[in-house]
Amino acid sequence: MAQAPVAAGGVEDRPVIPARAIYATYGLGFSGNAVTMMLKVVVPLWAIQLNLSATEIGFAIGMSALLPFLLSIHGGVLMDKLGTRRVTFAYAITTALVGPLYPVFPVFSALVLFQLITGLTSNMVWVGAQTLITGFTKGKTTLLARFSIASRCGTLAGPVVIGIIWDLTGHWGAFMFVGAAGAFVVMVLFMVPATAEAVHREARPRPTLNDLIPNWRDYASAFSLMAIPTVAFVVVMTALRISSSGIQTSFYVVYLNEIGFLGTLIGVLIGISEAAGLLGAVMAGWWEKSIKPHWVFLIFGAMSLFFVTITPALGGIFLLLAIATAGRGYAQGLSQPVMFGILARAVDPSLQGTSIGLRTTSNRLATVLVPLIMGIVADAVGIAYSFYLVGGTLIAGCLILALFVRRIPDFRT
């Protein structure tokens, strides 16, 4: 690909980034998200095939977010210290190797173990992609929106393709395909030029073993960013926003399977959601011109929760389910580049990896707790009512946050 220079922020005195770096990072967002979404479809189907209870399914799915919750800040700090591209390589290779192992050990304990590993590695590939693109673009919403579009294309293709492969080849073929797709992520990462990342960073010291060990000072530094009201808002709202994905990639799949939907149709519905997310990402800049970014983020985050919460009320009618999942995807896709832009503008470039690690920690706490709580609620009152109880509580959380935002001076200026 030609090395035509691209001004990351559209301002003359900003560092110039090669076009290859921008496009390769788009490719990383596409392929990394595709693998993540494949796992989010096949793992619930695999758990059902293992005859697990709703609580066990919720626990296993939630475990994919446990290590990201504990280690995302450390991973972000590692990227700031050692280089985003270098660290992301290690995680991408691990995902490719572990993905095909799920059906080799068809027991609950192995499922939990593999969820812990792939949950961390696939998540950190996404953190790496975000860190690269925010560093390259300096918070410019237009370029971030294009990255979100590329990422959404991955989340659109992933569930549809893996749903078809599941129906045609069963669990063996599906998990082998996940491994092959993980290998493709590694290939795409090779296309990100190491020199482009260096444009934004000073020379790094030689890495040591101590750098690989989590340091409490790094966590304290990361959480100190929450003293910035904008960062605190993003951290809380991102947990509420991602909860709609936590529902859709866990008991949404289980519920549709329970009412008789095949893997292909489940994948298509999730794919429709991601396709609508493309439209949302395209329109993010337009909405920011009409409404302040923090209100855009809050309103559409709440909308994404509403559209997934009403799933059982739609009577299993495919058209209604498609409309609702499209609404969820549109709101989710629109809020993503707005969220990136808010955070990128609020934090110094040297701390972008740390800030994204902090935001991801908040994300993963939600995706640990939501499936687990929903599984317990489903065993107690039924899977349909679990949507209403859990979703309704999360929407109420958005309304409470909106009341606080109105009282903070930083958001009125």
N, C-alpha and C positions, 0 to 999 in steps of 0.2 A: 504494500500500500504506500502511496506517495507520502512523503514527509512534509507536506505543505503545512506551514505553521498556522496555528489557530490561537487567537487571543482568548484566553480562558474567560476573562471577564468583560471583554469589549472595551477595555481602557488601555490607552497606549503605554502607560508606565508600568503595567503589570507584566509579569513574566509570560513569555510566549511558550505554549505547549504544542508539540507536534500533533498533527491531526491523527496520526497513528495511535497515539496514547489515548486520545478521547474515544476513538472508535473501538479500540481494543477493550477499553473499560466498559463501553456499552455491551460488547460481546460477553464480558465477564458477568455483568449483571444479568444478561439473558440466560446464559448457560447455568450459572450458579443457582439462580432462582428456579430454573426448570427442574434441576435435580432435587432441590428442597421440596417442591410441590409434588414431584413423583413420590417421594417418601411419605408425604402427608396423605396421599391417597392409598398407597398400597399397605402401609402399616395398619390403619384401622381395618382394612379388609382382611389382612393376615391375622389380626387379633380376633376377628369374628370367626375365622376359619379354625383358630385354636380353641374356640368355645370358651372364651374368657367372659367373666361377668362385666357389667357396666363399670363397676368400681375399678376392676383390674385394667380394663381398657383405658379408662381415664387416667389411671396411675401410669401405665406404660407410655401413653401419649404425652402426658405431662413431663415425664422424665427426660424427654428430648430437650426440654428447655432448662433443666436443672443446672447443668454445667455452664451453659451460656450465662445463666443468671449469676453464678458464682465467679466466672472467669472472664466475662466479656470486658470488664474494665482492664484486667491484666492483659488480655489479648490486644486491646486498643493501645495500651501503654507500650507493649512489645512492638507494635507497628510503628509507633512514634520513635522508639529507640533503635530498632533493628532494620526498619524498612518494611513498608506495607506489603510490597510484592513478595519479598523473601518469606515473611511469616505466612502469608496467604497460600503460598506453594505447599507448605507442610500440611496445612489443613485440607487443601484440595486433594492431595495425594491420599491422605487417610480416608477421606470420604469414598474415593474410588475403590479402595481396597476392602473396606468394611461393608459397603452396600450389598454385595452378593452373598454375604454370610448369613443373612436372616433365615432363609429356609433350611440351612444346613443344621441348625439347632432349633427345632420346633417346640420350644418350651418357654414358659413365661419369663423365667430368670434370664435366659439368653436375649429375649426380646427387650427386656429392660436394659441390659448391658449395651446392646447395640444402639438402642435409642439414646443412651447417655453419650456414646461416642459420636454417632452421626449427627446428633442434635448439636453438639459443640462444633464439630468440624464444618458442617454445612452452614451453620450460623456465622462462623468466623470468616468463611469465604464471602458472605454477604457484607459483613463488617468491613472486610478488606476492599470490596468493590466500592462501598460507600465512601470509605476514607480516601481512596484514589480519586473518585470523581469530585468530591468536595474540595480536595486539594487542587485539582486541575482547573475547576471552574470558579473558585472563589465565591461560591454562593449565588451565582447567576441563575435565576429561576428557569430561563429558557433552556440552558444546557442541562440543568438538573431534570427538567421535564422530559427532555429527550432520553436521558438515562433511565428515568422512570418508565418511559414507553418501552425501551428495550427490555427492561426487567419484567414489565408486565407481559411482553410477548413470551418470555420464558415461562411465566406462571400461567399463561394461557395454553401454550403448547404442552407443557409438562403433564398436567392431569388428564388431558384428552388422550395423548399418546399412551400414557401408562395404563389408563382405563381400558383402552382397546387391547393392549398387549396382555393385560390381566385376563380378559375374557377369552383371548385366543390361545394363550400359552400357559395360563395358570401362574402360581406364585413363583415357580422356578424361572420362567422366562422373564417375568416382571422384575424380579430382583437382579437378575443378570443384566438386564437393560439399564437398571439404575447404575450398576457398576460401570458399564460402558459410557453412559452419559457423564459420570464423574470423571472418567479419563479424558473426555472431551473438554471439561472445565480446565483441567491441567494444561491441555494443549492451547486453549485460548489465553490462559495466563502467561504463557511463553510469549505471546504477541504484545504484551504490555511492555514497552521499552523501559528498562531500569533507569536510563538517563533522564527520562521525563520526570520521574518522581523526585530526582535529585534537584530539580529546578527550585523546589520549594523548601529544601532542607539544607541545613548546614552539614558539614562532614560529621559522620557518626563515629564514636569510639568503637574499637574492636569489641564485638559481643563476648560476654563471659557467661559461665554457667549460672552465676547469680542473677543474670537478667531473665532467666527462664523461670525463676521462683517468684511467685506473687509476693509483693511487698506492701505492707499495710499503709506505707506512706503514699503509694500510688493511689490506693483506694481513698485515702483521706483527701488527697489532692483532687481526685475525680469528684467526690461528693461535695467538696468545697465549691465546685462550679454551681451547685444549686443555690448558692447565695445570690446568683444572678437570677432575678425573677423570671426572665424569659426562659432560661435553662430549666428552672424548676417547673414552669408550666409545661414545657415540652416533655419532660420526664414523666410527669403525671398523666398528661393527655395521651402520650404515646402508649402507655399501659392500657388505658381505656380503649383506644383505637384498635390496638392489636388484639384485643379480646374478641372482636368479631371474627377475626381469622382463627383464633383459638377454638371458637365454637364450630366454624365451618370446616376446619380440618380435623375435627374429632367427631363429635356426636352428630353433626350434620351428615357426615358420611355414614355413620352407624344408623341414623334414623332413616335415611333413604334406602339403605340396604334392608332394613327391617320392613319397610312397606313395599318391597319387591323390585327396587331399581337395580339394574345390572351395573357392573363397573364402568362400562362405556358411558351410560347415561349419567352416572355420578360424575365422571370425568368431564362430560360435556357441560353439565351445570356449573361445575367449578370453573371450567374454561370460559363460559359465558361471563361469569363474574370478572375474570381477569381481562377479557376483551373489553368489557365496559370500563374497566380500570384504565385502559389505554385512552379512551375518550376523556375520562376524568383528568388524567395527567396532562393531556393536550390543553384542556381548558383551565388548568391551574393558574396560569399567568393572567388570564382574563378575569377570573374571580378575584385575584389579588388587587386588580385595579379598581374593583367595585367595593370590596369589603376588606377591612384590615386583616392581615394574614392570620393573626391569632384567632379571630372569629371564624375565618374560613376553616381552619384546622379543627376548631371545636364543633362547629355546626355539622360538618361532613363526617367527623368522627362519630358523632351521635347518630347520624343517619345510617352509617354502616352497621351499627349495633341494632337499630330498629329493624332493618330489612332481614337480618338473620334471625332475630327473635321471633318474628311472625311465621317462621317456616311451618310449624305444625298446624297453623290455622288455615293453610292453603289447600288442605285436603288431598295432598299428593297429586294435584293437577300440574302436569309438566309446564304448561304455559305460565301459570301463576308463579310456580317455582322459578322459572326462567326470568320473569320480570323482577321478582324480589332479589334474586341473586345478582342480576344486572344492576339493580339499584345499590346493593351493597358494594359491588365492585367499583361502580362509578364513584361513590363517596370515598371509598378506600384509596382508589387510584389518584383522585384529585388531592386528597390531603397529604399524600406522600411527598411530592416535591415541595409543597408549602412547608411541611415539617422540616425537610432538609434545609431549605432556605433560611427559615427562622433560626435554626441552630448554627448554621454556617456563619451567619451575620453576627451572631451573639458571642462567638468564641474565637480566640486567637488561632490562626492557622497552625501554630506549633502544637496546639492541644486538640486538633480535630479528631485524631484517633481516640484520645481519652474521652472526649465528649460523646462520640458515637458509642464507645464502650459503655458509658454511663446510661445513655438512652437505651441501648440494647439490654442492659441489665434490668431496666424497668420493664422492657418488652417481655423478657424471658420470665420474670417473676409472674407476670400475668399469664403467660402461656404454660407455666407450671401449675398455677392454682386453678385456672378456669376449667380445664378438662377434669382435674381431680375433683373439684367441688361439684361440677356438673355430673360426673359419674356417681358420686355419693347421692346427690339429689335424685338422679334418674332411678337408682335402685330403691329410693325411698318413696317417690311419688309418681314415677313413670317418666319416660324419656321426653314426652311431649311437654309436660309441665316444667321440666327442667329448663327448657328454652325460655319459658315465660319468667320463671323465677330468677334465673341467672342473668338473662338479658335485661330484664326490667331493672334489676339492681344496678347494672352497669350504666344504663341510660340515666338513672337517677344520679349516679356519680358525675356524669357529664354536666347535668344541670347544677349540681352543687359547685363544681369547678367554675362554671360560668359566673356564678354569684361572686366568687372570690376574685375572678379576673376583673370584674367591674369595679372592685374596690381598690385595685393596685394602681398607683399613679403611673408606673412605667407603661402600662397598656393604654393609658388615655392620651399619651403624648405621641 
